[in-house]
Structure formats: structure tokens, C-alpha cells
Amino acid sequence: MFDGHTRRVVSMWFPRLASDRVLRARPVDAPFALTLKRDNTERLHCLNARAGALGLHRGMTFADARAFCPDLQSAPASPVQDARFLTALCRWATRYCPWAGLDGVDGLALDVTGSTHLWGGEAAMLDDMRARAGRAGLTLRLGLADTRGGAWALAHHGEGIAPPRSGLEGIGDLPVEALRLEDETVTGLQRLGLRRIADLAATPRAPLARRFGRQVLTRLDQALGDQPEAIDPFPDPPHYGVRLTFPEPIGLVADVMAGTARLLDALCARLRTNGAGARVLQLTLRRVDRGSGQVELRLASAMHNPERILPLFERGVAGVEAGFGIDQMRLEATGTEPLPVQQAGVVLRGTDGRGGRRLDDLITRIGTRIGLENVRRFLPADSHIPERAFLIAPAAWSRPEGPWVSLRPRPLRLFPPEPVAGTGPHPPERLRWRRMTLDIARATGPERIAPEWWLDDDAWRSGLRDYWRVETRQGRRLWLFHTPQVPGWFVQGEFA
């Protein structure tokens, strides 16, 4: 019978984690593999079952794989996204027990001691894991034993359940590579005839330690339970929320702002401790009639300075109906960003300084009225095409970049090309534009701009453009261009 005090560990191994993640979003009914560049060579990183059945294997060069399997479909691997996906699976695994942690780059370790009866026993719990993983399109292999090492060995080389306190009997018939040893060490043990864990356990320990080092004995002791091995649980994300309850209801704006100041002090102290800054703050004011009013503050930059944040709440707090009074306040940072520590009083090159802080506060105030996404700024772009030489981005999620570099002056105002009458490669002496007759006094140019052939832009299909800067006697300073291949003149901009 199972002793509730005996430790039980489950090892969840996802042998095709990377390929399963990609195929969940884009199923492929063909041999499929993810490739990763190593040693300046594209190699197979992870492949599906159909590719493995054709003899392809991980680490094989992509060129050899295509020679063996011309129908092989591939995509670039993303270890970063794989790690995020495994982290999400770790959170999902806490439905079976509260103590779950990562085990390598494609596995999880769960301490299910005392929780298996909630699922009808150990076998029923593993069946539920397989069923849920199968419905999610994931390949899963499981092992359950008294130790983390024993469970890992079963998941990778046996996939089964070792009886409680079975020790060597539960994993003795598994190969020595099930002890998580290096490939060179496994090869050396096999040359000595030590192919099973039971063979290794029966060998004198001193000669093994002298020849292979301490790692072999450490892994053996961990698998048998003679040496402890902890499971590091995945930490819960920090929660940034504080609450304040009043003995008597309040209703004045000044009192609410005073309470908000107290909440901000506590919340910002927690943010600074974790090196984070708030981007979205939610203030909830609960009334005595159990109704509530909310004030959402979206900041233009991550902050953890209560003195800067507090004045930004004034407009929202003044618009909340207090009713018969407010008896509870709650402040929560629903959106945060990492905010590294900076030395006080020192403005480093490339930072905004105090002027940048004032600009962020101004953007926040305007954003509370019209929305942060509607406050935008121009950013330089690497293109010699006038229309593509800049980007428009939300100011709250971008930083000023520059400098704006241009070998030739550019007009302050740009608009779609507008045709004007004229012939020849030089600007006409007189032109009519926007119902105005303009006499050209001086022209500077031409500046030839060629289309960017790698972009499909309908506006530049006509080919080359020769740009001229012209000054008119009426005071207009225009930017004209001529298209040599299809003769014609156009106005595209106006200088200040």
C-alpha cells in the first residue's frame, strides 16, 4: 500500500516540444522538421513522427535530410519561444500539484506527494496527463518514481511507474544513460560492460570515482534516493496590488487623493524592490452601497515614483461619484515593465533627463483624454525614398531616435505628387499649381532618386525621379520632380 509520507515524483518529457508547438498553429500532413544553425551549418533541431519514421534524426545536416527526404518541410527553430511555451506548460501542470518546476529544455518535474488520490490514483493521474496532452497535440512521455532521477529515467527510457520504495528494483533494468550522464561517460561505462543501472550499482564505487569522477556516483545516488535532489518550483509572477480600508466613509477629493498617496507609496516601494515600473494603474473606489468607481491611468513610460504619478490621478478622481461615501480603496498595477536602477542626479548620455520626464508626464495627461495610442511622434527610417524616410509611432511606446540625417534638404510638408504643366528636363519658367500661377525665380537640382527595387510600391512604378528645389517670385518654395522615362512634372512638397 502507498505510504502518504513517501515522496513521489512525476517526470513529464516532451520529446517533440519545439515541432509540436509549431504544428499546433500550422498543422502539416507531411514530414516536418525545425532547423537551427550550429557550427555554421543548418541542422535538424526537432522533427515530427513522420520525419523520424523515415530515418531522419536530430543533429542531421539539413542538406542530407533533404537528400533522404525531398518532401521534407521545414521552418526555423526558435529556442526563445520554446522556452516560453515550456513555462506555460509548467503553469498548466500546477493543476496536478502545487510543486512543479522546469527540468531541462523539454521537460517538467512534479512533486505529486499526497495529491495522486485526488485523481483516483497514480495510474489514473498519468492517464489524465496523456489524454490532455494528446488533445493539445503534444507528444508526452511520463515516469513516476520516488526520486526525480528515477522518474526522469523512466520517462526517457521506460515510461512507467516504479512502486513506492522499490529503489533499485524499479529502475535497475534501465540503461546507464538513464542516469543523465554525459555521452563520453556512457560510452566508457559500456566499454567496461556496465550497460544497466543494476550493473553499475553492483560495481565497487572507488574505482568508478577514480576513472569517471564523482558525477557517476552522484547521479546514481540521486536516482536511488541516497542523495536528495530538489525540484525548483516555477515562481509565481509578483502581484502589485495594495488596499486601504477606512473606519468612516470619505467623499472629498482631497481625502481620496491623500488615500491614493498612501497606496502609491506602498505600491511603488514594491515596484522598486523588484526593479519594475508601472505602465497601467487601476484605482478602484468602493462605496458604502457596494457600488464602485474606477480610475484607470495609462502612463507614457514605466514609473515607480509616487510624486510623479499622484498628480496624474487628479482628473480621474475628480470625476468619480462618491455617493454616500467611499469606505475602501484598492490600487493595482495591471501593466508593468522592467525599470533598471539609475544613479540619482546623473543624466547619462542618451537618456531623457528631467526634460524627458516632463514630456512623459505631458503625454500621459493628454493620453488620458484622447488615448495614449493617439499621441504619436515621427521617427527616422533608413530609406532615401521621401515617403519612406520616416515612421509614425505612438509616443508612449517609442523613444526619440536620431539624428535625422539627410544629404539634401527635405521639405517640411510632403503630400502625394500633384501634376503640373511643363516639358523638358528643366523646370518650366511658369507653372500653374492649385489654381495659382507661379513664376520660378531660381531652381536648384537635379537630385536623382531611384526606386527601391526590393519594395513593391505602386507610386514608384514609373521609375527614376529628378528632384528640384524651386523658389517662386510669389514666395512659394516647392519641391518638384521630373520623370525622364514618362516625361512629366509633379509637385510633392513645400519648404517652410
N, C-alpha and C positions, 0 to 999 in steps of 0.2 A: 504494500500500500504506500501511497505517496505521503511523505512527511512534509507538512507545511513549512517546516524550518529548513528544508533542503533547498539550496539555491538552484533555480532553473533558468537557463538562458536560451534564447532563440537567436539563430543567425539567419538573416534574410539576405540572400545573394541574388543580384540582378545581373546575370552574365551578359545580357544584351541591353544594358541600360541605355547607352547612347543611341543605338539604332532604334530601339523601341520608342524612345522619346520622339525621334523624328518621324517615324512611321505612324505614330498616333495622330499626328496632324496631317500627314500626307501619305496615306496608305499606298503601297506599291506591290503589285502582284507579280514580282519578278525577283531575281537575285539582287540584293541591295547591300551596299557597304558604305561606311563613312571612312574618309581618308584623312590622314594627318601627316604633315611634313616632318620627317625626322632624318637627321644626317643628310640634309639636302635632297631627300628622296621622298616621294609620296608613297605612303604605306597604308595598308588597311588597318583601321583603328577599331572598328566594330562592324559586325555583319549580321544579317538576319539568318534564320534557319535554312532557307533555301540556298543561300550562298555557301553556308557551311557544309551542306549536303553535297555540293559539287567539288569539295576538296579545298576550298579557299580557307585561309586561316589568318588570324590577327598577326600583324607584323610583315605580311607578304607585300612585296612591292606592287604598286597599282598597275604597272605595266605588265608584270607577269600575270596578275589576276585577270586583266582584260584579255590576255592571250589565251588563258584557260577558259574564260567565260566571256565571249564577246557581248552577250546580252546583259552584262553586269551594269546596274545603275548605281550611281554614286552621288555623294554630297560631301562637302567639307565638314569635318567634325568641329564641335565647339565644347571643349572641356569646361569652360566657364558656365555655359547653360546646363551642362550635365550636372555640375556641382549644385546649381540652384534647384534642379529637378530632384536630386537626391535629398536635398534639405527639405523640400516639400514632402517627399515620401517619409522622411523622419517625423515630421509633424503628424502626418496621417497615421503612422504606426503607434502614436501615443493612444489610439483608441483601444489598443490591446493591453497596454500597461503604461504607467507614467514615466518609466525609466527607459528611454530609448536614446541611442546615440549612433553616430556615424561609424562605420567600420570600413576603412579604405575609401576608394573612389567609386565603388559599385555595390556596397553592402551596408546593412544596418545590424546592430546588436541590441537585443531587448532583454531586460531582466524581468521575466514574467513570473517571478516567485510570488505565489499567493493569489494570482489573478487567472490562472487557467480554468478554475472551476466556474468562472463567470461565462465561459464559452462551452461548457459541457465536457471539459477535459482537454488534455494536451492535443490529442489527435484531432478533435473537433476544431480546436483553435487553429491548427495548421491548415486544416481543410478550408476554413473560412478565409485564411490569408491567401491561399492559392486561388480560390474562387474569385475573390475581389481583384487580385492582380490579373487574373485571366480576363475578366470583364474590362479591365482598364488597358488591355493589350500589352501587358508586361510579362516577360519571362521571369519566373521566380523559382528559386531552389531554397529549401529550408532544412535546417538542422536544429535539434533541441537536445541539450545535454546539461550536466551540472556546471560546466565551465564555459567560458567564452571560447577558449581554444578548441574544446571538444565540439561545441556547436558549429564553429567555423569549419572544422574538419568534416563533419557530417554533411553540411550544406554543399561543400565543394567536391566531396569525393564519395559520399554515400547517400545523402538526403534521407534522413530517418530520425528516429527518436531513440536516444540512449536511455535505458531505465535509470531511475534515481539511484545514486551511489554505486553505479556499475563500474566506474573507474576505467581501468584498462580493458575490461571485458567489452565495454561499449564501443571503443574506437581502436582496439588492438589490431584488427584485421585491415585497417586503412593504410594506404601507402605513407611513407615518411614525408612526402611533400605536403601532406595534410597538416603538418605542424607549422606551416607558414615559414619555411626555411628558404634560404637563397638557393638559386639553381645550381651553383657550384657546389654548395654543401650537399644538396640532394644527390648530385652525381657522384660525389665522393663516398657517401654512405652506400649507395647502390653498388659501387665497385667493391665494397667490403662485404657485400651480401646482406646488408641491412636494408631490406625493402619494405618491411612493415613496421608499424609503431611498436608492436609487441616485440619484434626482434631488437629494436633499439632499446626498449625498456629493460630487456634481459642482458644487455651488454654492460660490462663494468664502466662506471662513469668516468674514472680518472683518465683512461686512455682517450675517451671521446673528447673530454675537455682539452687535453693537450693537443689533439690533432685538429679539432674543428672549432675550438673556442667555447666560450660559455653560452653562446646563443642556442646551441642544440639542446643543452640540458634545461635552459630557461624555458624554451618553448614546450619541451616535454613535461616539465613540472606544471606549467600553466594549463596544459591540456588535461592533465590528470588531477588537477586541483591541489597539488602540493605547494603551489606558489600562487598568491592571489593576482587577479587581473581585473582592473576596474573598467566599468563602462561609463564613459563621459557623456552624460545626458546633454542633448541639444538645449542650450539656454533659451528661455522664453524672451522675446523682444521686450525691452523696457517699456513700461506703461507710464505715460506722462499725464497724470490727472490728479487734481487736488480738489478738496471740498471744504466748504465753510458753512456751518450752521449757526443761526442766530437765536438767542433766547427770546428776543422780541422782534417782530417784523420791522423791516425798514422799507422806506419808499423814496427818500430823497436821492437825487442823482449823486450828490456829494458823498452820501453814505455808501452807495453802491460802488462808486469809484474807489473809496477807501477800502472796501472789501476786496475789490479786484486787485488793488495794490498788494494786499497781503497774500492773495493767491498767487500773483505773479512772482513775488519774492520766493515763495516755496517752489514753484514750478521751474523758474529759471535756475535756481540752485541745483535742482536735479538735472536739468539740461546741461549745465556747465560740468557737473561731475562726470557725465557720460560723453562729453565732448560733442554735444549736438546743439542745434539751434532750431527754433520753431519756425515753420513756414505757414501753417494754418492753425489758428486758435479758435476754440469753441467755448463761449461763455454761456452757461445755462443758469437762468434765474428762476427759481421755483417759488410760486406764490402760495399764500396760505390756503387758497381754494384749490390747490393741487394742479393748477394750471402752470404753465411755464413760458418764458420768453427766452429766445436765443439770439446771441450776437456772434456772428462769425467774422473773424478778422484774418484776411489773407495778406501775408507780408511779402514785400518785394524782394527781400533777401532773408536768409536764415539769421535769427536773432536769439540771444538769451540775456539781453539787457533789459531789466524791468523798467528802467527810467525811460527808455526809448519806446517801449511797447505801450505803456499805460496811456499816454495822451491819444494814441490811435483808437482807443476804445470809446472815447468820449461821445462821438457822434452816434455810435450804435447803442450805447447805454441810454442816451437821452431819448431814443425812440422807442424804448421798451415800456409797455404799460405795466405799472406796478400793482394795479388793482388795490386789494386790501392790505398789501404789504408783501415783502419778499422775506422768506424765512430760511432759504438755503441758496448757496451759490456753488457752482461747480465750473472749474476751468480745466480744459483738456487740450493738449497739443495733438491734434489729429494728423498733422503732417510735419515731419521733422527731416533735417538734413545734417550730415556731419559738419561740424564747425570747429576747425583746428584752433588751438590756443595761439594767440598773438601777444607779443610783448606790449604792455601798455605804454602809451606815449610815443611809440615809434611807428612811423609810417614807412613801410618798405616800398621799394620801387615796384611799380606795377599794381599797387593796391589803391583803393579809392580814398582812404583817409577820411577826415571829418566831412569834407565836401561830398564824398560818395555816400556817407551815411545820411546826410540831409536829403540827397537825391532819392535814396531808397525810401525814406520816410514820406517824401512828397509823392512818389509813385504809389506807395501804399494808400495814402489819403485819396488820391484820385481814383485808384483802383476800387476802393470801397464804394464809389459812386457809379462808375461805368464798367467795372470789371477789370481785373489785372491783365487779362488777355488782350484788352483793347488799348492798352498803353504800350506803344511799340517804339522801336528805335531802328535806325539804319546801321547796317554793318557792312564793312568792305568784303568783296568777293574777288577771287582770283580769276578775272576774265577781262579781256580787252574789248569785249562787246559792251557798248554803253548800257543796254538794258540789263545786262547780267553782271555788272560791276558792283552791285550792292545787293544786300538781303534785307528784308524787313522781318524782325523777330520781336516777340513780346519782351518788353524791357525787364520784367520780373524774372525771366528765366534765361537771360543773356547778360553779357558784360560788354562794355565798350571795347572794341578791338581796333587796332590800327597800327601804325598811322595809315591814313588814306594816301596811297602813293599813286601818282599819275604823271606820266612823262609829258603829257599835254594837258592844257586846261580843259575842264569839262563844264558844261552849262549847269546852272543851279536848277533849272527846270527842264525836265525831259518829258516828251509826250510822243505818241505814235506819229510816224512820218506823215507829213501833210504835203501833197504835191503842189508845186508852183510852176509857172510857165518859165521856160528857159531852154536854150540849146547851147551845145558846145561844152568843152571841158572846164571852162572858167565861169565863175558866177556871172549871171546877167547883170547889166548895169541897172536895170529896173525890174522889180518883181511885184506881183500882187499877192498878198497873203492876208487871209482873214478880213477880206473886204477893205484892205489898206493897200495903197500904192506906196512902195518904199523905194528910195534911191540909195544904191550902195555907194558908200564913200571909200571904204577900204576893205580888202579881203586878204586873209592870211591862210595859206594852205598850199597844196592839199596834204591831208593825213590819211593814208590809205589803211583801211581796216578790212581784213579778210574774214570770211565766216569761219566759225569753229566747226570743222568737218565732223567731229565726233558727236555733235548735238544736232538733233532734228528740229530745226527752228524754221517755221514757215515764213517768218518775217525776213529771213536772210537767204531765202532760196534764190533770189535774184543775183547773188554773187558779191563781188567786191563793191566797196563804197569809198569814195574820196570825199573826206570831210573838210569843210572850210569854215573859218570864223569870219563873219562879215559884220561890219558896222554901217548902219544906215544914217543918212542925213537927218532922219526923223528921230534918232536917238535909240532905236532898237538895235540890239546886239544879238544876232541869230547864229545858229549852228546849222549849216546847210550841208547836204551831201549830194554827190552825183554818182549815178550808177553807169559805168562805162559800157557794160555788156548790153544793157537795155537803157539807152540814153534817157535820162530824166533827172529833174532836180526836186529835192524834198527838204522841208524844214523839220528838224527833230527836236530842237531845244532852243532855249533863250538864256543868255547870260544876264546876270544881275546888272 
